[in-house]
Structures are given as C-alpha cells and as structure tokens.
Amino acid sequence: MYFQGREKGDWQLESLVNKTITRERSPANMTPQKKKIFVLDTNVILHDSSCIHQFGEHDIVIPITVLEELDHFKKGNDSLNFHAREFARTLDSLAEDKLFNGGVPIGTGRGKISIKLDRAFDDDIAANFSDKKKPDHRILNIGYQVSKDHVEHTVCLVTKDVNLRMKAKAVGLLAQDYKNDHVSDIQQLYTGTRIEENVDPELINLMYTPPYEFAATELNVERPLNPNEYLILRGERKSALAVYDDELNLIKHVDKVPAFGITPRNSEQTYALDAILNDNVRLVSLTGKAGTGKTLIALAGALKRKKSFRQILMARPIVALSNKDIGFLPGDIQSKLDPYMKPLFDNLAVIEHAQGDAKRSQFAKLVDDKKLIIEPLSYIRGRSLVNTFFIIDEAQNLTPHEIKTIITRAGEGTKIVFTGDIFQIDHPYLDSHSNGLSYLIEKMMGQRLYAHVNLTKGERSELADLAGSLL
C-alpha cells in the first residue's frame, strides 16, 4: 500500500505555479507582486524534496498531516524514501519555534515556510466531507482555513491528487498540480530524425563514395542540426541515410548493418542501431509504439558490442508490483519478479533463435558468467555501474528524478540506452508530459554524448501495427 487515502507516484508542477514563480517584472512596472500562499500536499514533497525552493518570494504552508505521512517513507531505498528523508533534513536545518508561529525565511529572495497544526473542521468542510480522519480531508481543511485567515492573499493548494484538487475547487479553494519538470509541448518533442528534400545529387553521390561524408556547410537546412541527428537526404533520383557529426562538422553516411542476426528493417531501426553501436555516444533514447523494435534493436546492438563492456545489464521498472502484489504470486522473490521481466527474455529469445543452433549455447554462457544480467530496476539503485552496457526498458514509467538517478550511476566506460513509448504509460500518476523519458529527450537534445531516435513504423506484424495505430 502507499498510504491511506492518498495517491502514489510522482507529482509535477501546474502552470499557475510556474507562471507565479517565473514571471519577469517589466522595468516600466515595478509594482511589487502580490504575495501568494501555497499549501503543499505530501505527494509534492515525495516527488521533489527541494520543492520549497521553487515558489520564489511566496510563502509555503506545510500541514502537520503531511509530516505525519512523510514519516512513513523515511526508511527504504526508493526515490520516495530519498525525498522524504531529504525534506526532513531541510526542515531540520530551518528548525525554529517560528516554524509553527508565523514561519521562517527559506532563504534570500524567498518567502517563508510554516507548519500548520490540525484545527477543528470548518463547517463548510465538515458538511461535505464527513470522514475527518482521512489525510486528504485534514489537508483540505488546513488549506481552506488558511484561505479564510488570509483573504488578502491568493491561497493555492498544490497537489498531484486529482480527486483532492476537485474537492478543493468544490469548496472554492484554488488548487493546482505540481509541474516543475513538465515537458511544455509534447507535439514538438525532438524526434532525432529529419528528412531533407531536394538535396544536390552530387552531395548524395558523396554518400556512396569514400570517405562517405561531406562537410555539413554544404547542406542547406532551415533549422540547425543537433549533434547525432539523423537525416534522410533525398534528391531527384537517389536518397541516402546520414547522421550529423557535430565534432567534425560532417554529414556521414549511415550503413544498414546487422547485429547478432538482427537486420534493421527500416531507416529508423538503422538509425537506432547506429546510435547504439557508436562508441562516442554514451546515452541513447529510443521511443516508439509497441512493435517498432526498440528493445530488440537495443539488445542486439549491446550483444554486438559485448566485448567492449564488462557486462550487459537489462532492467525495467515494476510499476504494478507493490508488496501486496508480491504476496499474491507463488514462489520465492525471483519467481514473483520473473513475469515482469518476461518481455526482456522474449526479445533475447528472438535474437537467440536468429543465431541458429550452432551459436545458441553462447547465450547460456553469457548468463552463467553474469555477462548478461536481467533484473528489476529497483535492484539497480545504489550501484555504481562501470564499463556496463545498461538498457532500461519501459522508461516512460520512470519519473524525471529516477531518470537522473540512473544516469548519475554511470561510471567510466558505461553506455545507457532508454527505451519506451511516451504515449503508452502504465504508471497511473504519470503522463506523456510528466514522465522521465519525455523530460530526458527535451533536456538532453543538442548534447554531443546523446542520440535519440523516435521509431514510428511497426515491424512486429501487420496485425500488431494495425492495433498500435487504431486502438
């Protein structure tokens, strides 16, 4: 269970909050901005323990119920536990009696933070929400009474809990989501590829003659190219697949090469495999709907490069697996986890089958020698990964903080590949704008060590492609 009457997961910042804390003042209008008061729900803190620094000069109220709930999360190795502990340390550093009496300054240019004790339920709250022990209602009551005590200020309850926001609005209390790391426009998210039409035939011919490249300055493009961005160059009669090498300022030809018996079936898979095999690219993200070959290409590329790494590590988040879920499954912990790792083994079986009988034994040896490891992502936390090829599947179910945590585990010689579909999220509290994979793509675009490819064409089967498009 998460905690009684609360939603779990990760929580982001709503536009009202962003506009409030980032608004620039015009030199012609230096009228001080009216101070606001933000009442924070538990889920905001469990998403971002530094959230109190994101509200500028405005004041923050923490209901005592929030501290009670955070107390349940202090122990453990998950990101929720980290945020609970980190916030407790932050409050401890500000610990003064004034936390409960008027508040204390958060820092220079910041507002004050205060803790509000429970109060008798306001008549409006009691009339509509009879369960006075429910944490949601206790937090709502504090927020509502703060708004009545400070009619001269705008008071806003910040929470990811959709139902709590609806309840707040029902009694006239402003409520917003926490959205500090949202992707602004998912439709404009970087795809990693582009098509250039009407390319000079002479440039395309250079793609097929040594050294299979030409200076990027020879290609006229409307938008500047990003490092490791892939292109389809189309002329009158011929076309070529290419990639932009930012370091050398060259457009280089991209070959369709097989990897461990797997041959790319389209240009996007060719790009994806090229990024995976490129030793200069240490971070890769592959997105696309089911059946586009994201995980298969990632694993095939890792196996082709296996001699360059100490081990290949594959992991995926277990979204639906709470302690209660484990109890319903028979067997030991490994037996309980195996169903969630099954898709990774399925992709491995496809590659194994493509190798033929003579080479299949090498897969068992890779597993026995721990050169190829498949584990739940929760087992990876806290480790330092050196000279490892690390594939994280279903990365759309990770939060921005979890994505950051994983990447910062990368030691010398490690390469990380994230795969996922940002429009098919299993996590009940993330969406296409707030998940960590979308956040990663937006923030890493333009970095020399990073490459991204969005795969659009399904290759699993005609039926799977049809279902992915229509259903």
Beta strands, then each sheet from edge to edge (+ up, - down):
strand 1: 36-40
strand 2: 59-63
strand 3: 104-105
strand 4: 112-116
strand 5: 154-158
strand 6: 174-176
strand 7: 193-196
strand 8: 213-215
strand 9: 230-234
strand 10: 239-245
strand 11: 250-253
strand 12: 283-288
strand 13: 311-316
strand 14: 372-376
strand 15: 388-392
strand 16: 415-420
strand 17: 450-455
sheet 1: 3+ 4- 2- 1- 5- 6-
sheet 2: 7+ 9+ 10- 11+ 8-
sheet 3: 14+ 13+ 15+ 16+ 12+ 17+
end
